[in-house]
Amino acid sequence: MTSLTFENISVRYGESTAVSAFSDTVRPGEWLCLIGPNGAGKSSLLRTVAGLVKHEGRILVDGTPLELRSARRRAALIAHVPQSPSLPDDMTTFDYVLLG
């Protein structure tokens, strides 16, 4: 089981703030549900965990800052599958699912 900790996560796109000082810990066996209207920062937070968005603050997995883990280890721990994925032309659906 793995814990996930957010410490003062902020995400900005230019002058616009998508996520402001978000902190929480998801302990092994717990679930975190992100609920809010469009533009509330839900997807930005998930993209931040996946390493797809620049951010301020720290994300820890089992107490270790995510940025200290190798790209291979991060990929083994965290996967991001967007709501509207764009499947590469040369990739089967099966191969795409294996990315997770």
Rosetta constraint file for C-alpha pairs under 8 A:
AtomPair CA 1 CA 28 HARMONIC 5.16 0.50
AtomPair CA 1 CA 29 HARMONIC 7.14 0.50
AtomPair CA 2 CA 27 HARMONIC 7.02 0.50
AtomPair CA 2 CA 28 HARMONIC 5.28 0.50
AtomPair CA 2 CA 61 HARMONIC 6.74 0.50
AtomPair CA 2 CA 62 HARMONIC 5.76 0.50
AtomPair CA 3 CA 25 HARMONIC 7.16 0.50
AtomPair CA 3 CA 26 HARMONIC 5.60 0.50
AtomPair CA 3 CA 27 HARMONIC 4.55 0.50
AtomPair CA 3 CA 28 HARMONIC 5.26 0.50
AtomPair CA 3 CA 60 HARMONIC 7.95 0.50
AtomPair CA 3 CA 61 HARMONIC 5.65 0.50
AtomPair CA 3 CA 62 HARMONIC 4.92 0.50
AtomPair CA 3 CA 63 HARMONIC 7.57 0.50
AtomPair CA 4 CA 25 HARMONIC 5.70 0.50
AtomPair CA 4 CA 26 HARMONIC 5.12 0.50
AtomPair CA 4 CA 27 HARMONIC 6.60 0.50
AtomPair CA 4 CA 59 HARMONIC 7.21 0.50
AtomPair CA 4 CA 60 HARMONIC 5.76 0.50
AtomPair CA 4 CA 61 HARMONIC 4.77 0.50
AtomPair CA 4 CA 62 HARMONIC 6.43 0.50
AtomPair CA 4 CA 63 HARMONIC 7.88 0.50
AtomPair CA 5 CA 23 HARMONIC 7.43 0.50
AtomPair CA 5 CA 24 HARMONIC 5.87 0.50
AtomPair CA 5 CA 25 HARMONIC 4.23 0.50
AtomPair CA 5 CA 26 HARMONIC 6.28 0.50
AtomPair CA 5 CA 59 HARMONIC 5.62 0.50
AtomPair CA 5 CA 60 HARMONIC 4.97 0.50
AtomPair CA 5 CA 61 HARMONIC 6.49 0.50
AtomPair CA 5 CA 62 HARMONIC 7.98 0.50
AtomPair CA 5 CA 63 HARMONIC 7.55 0.50
AtomPair CA 6 CA 22 HARMONIC 6.79 0.50
AtomPair CA 6 CA 23 HARMONIC 4.78 0.50
AtomPair CA 6 CA 24 HARMONIC 5.20 0.50
AtomPair CA 6 CA 25 HARMONIC 6.18 0.50
AtomPair CA 6 CA 57 HARMONIC 7.65 0.50
AtomPair CA 6 CA 58 HARMONIC 6.07 0.50
AtomPair CA 6 CA 59 HARMONIC 4.79 0.50
AtomPair CA 6 CA 60 HARMONIC 6.63 0.50
AtomPair CA 7 CA 21 HARMONIC 7.57 0.50
AtomPair CA 7 CA 22 HARMONIC 6.71 0.50
AtomPair CA 7 CA 23 HARMONIC 4.66 0.50
AtomPair CA 7 CA 24 HARMONIC 6.89 0.50
AtomPair CA 7 CA 57 HARMONIC 5.57 0.50
AtomPair CA 7 CA 58 HARMONIC 5.05 0.50
AtomPair CA 7 CA 59 HARMONIC 6.28 0.50
AtomPair CA 8 CA 20 HARMONIC 7.53 0.50
AtomPair CA 8 CA 21 HARMONIC 4.06 0.50
AtomPair CA 8 CA 22 HARMONIC 4.93 0.50
AtomPair CA 8 CA 23 HARMONIC 5.06 0.50
AtomPair CA 8 CA 56 HARMONIC 7.33 0.50
AtomPair CA 8 CA 57 HARMONIC 4.92 0.50
AtomPair CA 8 CA 58 HARMONIC 6.87 0.50
AtomPair CA 9 CA 19 HARMONIC 6.94 0.50
AtomPair CA 9 CA 20 HARMONIC 6.53 0.50
AtomPair CA 9 CA 21 HARMONIC 4.85 0.50
AtomPair CA 9 CA 22 HARMONIC 4.83 0.50
AtomPair CA 9 CA 23 HARMONIC 6.49 0.50
AtomPair CA 9 CA 55 HARMONIC 6.60 0.50
AtomPair CA 9 CA 56 HARMONIC 5.51 0.50
AtomPair CA 9 CA 57 HARMONIC 4.49 0.50
AtomPair CA 9 CA 58 HARMONIC 6.47 0.50
AtomPair CA 9 CA 59 HARMONIC 7.76 0.50
AtomPair CA 10 CA 17 HARMONIC 7.50 0.50
AtomPair CA 10 CA 18 HARMONIC 7.43 0.50
AtomPair CA 10 CA 19 HARMONIC 4.81 0.50
AtomPair CA 10 CA 20 HARMONIC 4.50 0.50
AtomPair CA 10 CA 21 HARMONIC 5.06 0.50
AtomPair CA 10 CA 22 HARMONIC 6.60 0.50
AtomPair CA 10 CA 55 HARMONIC 5.66 0.50
AtomPair CA 10 CA 56 HARMONIC 5.11 0.50
AtomPair CA 10 CA 57 HARMONIC 6.54 0.50
AtomPair CA 11 CA 17 HARMONIC 6.03 0.50
AtomPair CA 11 CA 18 HARMONIC 5.43 0.50
AtomPair CA 11 CA 19 HARMONIC 4.86 0.50
AtomPair CA 11 CA 20 HARMONIC 6.70 0.50
AtomPair CA 11 CA 44 HARMONIC 7.12 0.50
AtomPair CA 11 CA 45 HARMONIC 7.70 0.50
AtomPair CA 11 CA 53 HARMONIC 7.72 0.50
AtomPair CA 11 CA 54 HARMONIC 6.87 0.50
AtomPair CA 11 CA 55 HARMONIC 4.85 0.50
AtomPair CA 11 CA 56 HARMONIC 6.60 0.50
AtomPair CA 12 CA 16 HARMONIC 5.59 0.50
AtomPair CA 12 CA 17 HARMONIC 4.35 0.50
AtomPair CA 12 CA 18 HARMONIC 5.59 0.50
AtomPair CA 12 CA 19 HARMONIC 7.02 0.50
AtomPair CA 12 CA 55 HARMONIC 7.25 0.50
AtomPair CA 13 CA 17 HARMONIC 6.34 0.50
AtomPair CA 13 CA 18 HARMONIC 7.09 0.50
AtomPair CA 18 CA 39 HARMONIC 7.11 0.50
AtomPair CA 18 CA 40 HARMONIC 6.63 0.50
AtomPair CA 18 CA 41 HARMONIC 4.90 0.50
AtomPair CA 18 CA 44 HARMONIC 6.81 0.50
AtomPair CA 19 CA 40 HARMONIC 7.52 0.50
AtomPair CA 19 CA 41 HARMONIC 5.32 0.50
AtomPair CA 19 CA 44 HARMONIC 7.22 0.50
AtomPair CA 19 CA 45 HARMONIC 7.01 0.50
AtomPair CA 21 CA 57 HARMONIC 7.78 0.50
AtomPair CA 26 CA 30 HARMONIC 5.89 0.50
AtomPair CA 26 CA 31 HARMONIC 6.65 0.50
AtomPair CA 26 CA 32 HARMONIC 6.55 0.50
AtomPair CA 34 CA 42 HARMONIC 6.03 0.50
AtomPair CA 35 CA 42 HARMONIC 7.28 0.50
AtomPair CA 36 CA 40 HARMONIC 5.75 0.50
AtomPair CA 36 CA 42 HARMONIC 7.23 0.50
AtomPair CA 41 CA 45 HARMONIC 6.08 0.50
AtomPair CA 42 CA 46 HARMONIC 6.47 0.50
AtomPair CA 43 CA 47 HARMONIC 5.98 0.50
AtomPair CA 44 CA 48 HARMONIC 6.04 0.50
AtomPair CA 44 CA 53 HARMONIC 7.24 0.50
AtomPair CA 45 CA 49 HARMONIC 6.46 0.50
AtomPair CA 46 CA 50 HARMONIC 6.41 0.50
AtomPair CA 46 CA 80 HARMONIC 7.41 0.50
AtomPair CA 47 CA 51 HARMONIC 6.30 0.50
AtomPair CA 47 CA 52 HARMONIC 5.18 0.50
AtomPair CA 47 CA 53 HARMONIC 5.82 0.50
AtomPair CA 47 CA 80 HARMONIC 7.11 0.50
AtomPair CA 48 CA 52 HARMONIC 5.64 0.50
AtomPair CA 48 CA 53 HARMONIC 4.82 0.50
AtomPair CA 48 CA 54 HARMONIC 6.77 0.50
AtomPair CA 48 CA 55 HARMONIC 6.78 0.50
AtomPair CA 49 CA 59 HARMONIC 7.14 0.50
AtomPair CA 49 CA 78 HARMONIC 7.59 0.50
AtomPair CA 50 CA 78 HARMONIC 6.28 0.50
AtomPair CA 50 CA 79 HARMONIC 6.41 0.50
AtomPair CA 50 CA 80 HARMONIC 5.93 0.50
AtomPair CA 58 CA 65 HARMONIC 6.64 0.50
AtomPair CA 58 CA 66 HARMONIC 7.81 0.50
AtomPair CA 59 CA 65 HARMONIC 5.72 0.50
AtomPair CA 59 CA 66 HARMONIC 5.70 0.50
AtomPair CA 60 CA 64 HARMONIC 4.99 0.50
AtomPair CA 60 CA 65 HARMONIC 4.23 0.50
AtomPair CA 60 CA 66 HARMONIC 5.30 0.50
AtomPair CA 61 CA 65 HARMONIC 6.39 0.50
AtomPair CA 61 CA 66 HARMONIC 6.10 0.50
AtomPair CA 64 CA 68 HARMONIC 7.20 0.50
AtomPair CA 64 CA 69 HARMONIC 7.91 0.50
AtomPair CA 65 CA 69 HARMONIC 7.37 0.50
AtomPair CA 66 CA 74 HARMONIC 7.15 0.50
AtomPair CA 69 CA 73 HARMONIC 6.07 0.50
AtomPair CA 69 CA 74 HARMONIC 6.14 0.50
AtomPair CA 70 CA 74 HARMONIC 6.19 0.50
AtomPair CA 71 CA 75 HARMONIC 6.13 0.50
AtomPair CA 72 CA 76 HARMONIC 6.32 0.50
AtomPair CA 73 CA 77 HARMONIC 6.31 0.50
AtomPair CA 74 CA 78 HARMONIC 5.90 0.50
AtomPair CA 75 CA 79 HARMONIC 6.19 0.50
AtomPair CA 78 CA 100 HARMONIC 7.79 0.50
AtomPair CA 79 CA 99 HARMONIC 7.46 0.50
AtomPair CA 79 CA 100 HARMONIC 5.04 0.50
AtomPair CA 80 CA 100 HARMONIC 7.14 0.50
AtomPair CA 81 CA 85 HARMONIC 6.77 0.50
AtomPair CA 81 CA 100 HARMONIC 7.31 0.50
AtomPair CA 87 CA 91 HARMONIC 6.68 0.50
AtomPair CA 87 CA 92 HARMONIC 7.88 0.50
AtomPair CA 87 CA 93 HARMONIC 7.51 0.50
AtomPair CA 87 CA 96 HARMONIC 7.19 0.50
AtomPair CA 91 CA 95 HARMONIC 6.14 0.50
AtomPair CA 91 CA 96 HARMONIC 6.63 0.50
AtomPair CA 92 CA 96 HARMONIC 6.32 0.50
AtomPair CA 93 CA 97 HARMONIC 6.23 0.50
AtomPair CA 94 CA 98 HARMONIC 6.37 0.50
AtomPair CA 95 CA 99 HARMONIC 6.73 0.50
AtomPair CA 96 CA 100 HARMONIC 7.64 0.50
